[in-house]
Amino acid sequence: MLILSGVLSVLQGAAGIAEDRLFGVPRHYEYRFDLTSWGWIHVVVGAALLVAGVALLRGVSWGRAAGTSTAAISLVTQFMFIPYYPLWSISVMTLDLIILWALARIAPTLA
């Protein structure tokens, strides 16, 4: 699921960098950045999610901590991005919450 969230974030970031007309631009919003800036934020967070997902699958010792922290960061960035594309952001936020729940509750019982 971390890898899926990473891929979705990278795709969202690529659309933002390309300044696609897919996103709406809110007029009065505290976290309003240039769409290219949001694109790069999502690409970096998505790449971190991909790395954490691969590390978790390979059983690396830092994989669970990296997955938890990057999923939490992704959750916050998606929350801040809601005015630009609500449906996509809420979907990825739901995925991030499931990831956080799984890493916090299920993963410790596997070790």
N, C-alpha and C positions, 0 to 999 in steps of 0.2 A: 504494500500500500504506500510505503514511502516513495518507492520508485514511481508509482502512478501519480502521486501528488507532485513529485519533482518534474515529471514530464508535462503535466498540466500547467505548472508554474512557468516552465521554460516556454511553452507555447504561448501563454498569456503574455510573457515578457517580450517574445518576438513580435507579437502583434502590437504591443505598445511601442517598441523601438521603431517599427515600420510606420507608426502613427496611423494605424488602421482606423477607419471610420466606424469600427465595431464598438468603440467605447464612447460613452457620453462624457462631456466635460462639465462638471458642476460649476456654478458661478461662485457661490459662497460656501467654501468648505475649508476647514482648518488645515487639513493635510493635503491640500491641492498642490501637486507638483506638476512639472511638465510631464507629458505622457511618456516621453523618452526616458526620463528619470525613473518613473514607475516601471517601465519596461526593463531597465537594467537591474532594478531592485528585485524584480521577480525572476530574472534570469539567474542572478547570483543565489537567491534563496532556493530556486529550483535545482541548481547544480549542487548545492549543499545537501538538499534532500536526496538527490540521486546518489551522492557519495555515501551518505549515512545509510541509505537503503541497501546498497551493495555491501557495505561493511557489516550490517546486521545479518544479511544473508550468508556472508562468509564466516560469521561467528567471531568477528574481531572484538576484543574486550571493550573498546570504546564505542562500539556500534550503537548500543542501547542508549547511552548518554547523548551521543550525537544525534540520534534519531529523535529523542525526546526534545532536545533543545531546538533543533531545526524545525520540527513540527510546531513547536510553540511560537517560534519566530514567524513561520509561515502563517499561522493562525492570526497573529497580530497584523501582519502586512495585508492579508486578505480582508480583514475587518476594516482596515483603513482604506481599502480599494473599493468598498461596496458602492459608493456613489457612481463609480465609473462603469461598472458592469455587475449589477447585483446578483443575477442568477448564477453566473460563473463563480463569483466570490463566495457566495453562500454554499455552493456545492463543494468547493475546495475546502472551505472552513469545516464543513461536516466531515469530510474525509480526514482532515487534520485532527479533529476531535476524536474520531474513531482510532486513529493512530496513537494519539496520546493515551487514550483509555487502554488500548491493547498493550502498549509498552509499559504502562504503570501497573496493570493488573495481571496480564497474562504472562508476559515475559519473565517476571521473577520466579514463577512456578516452574518454568522450563529449565532454569539453571540448576 
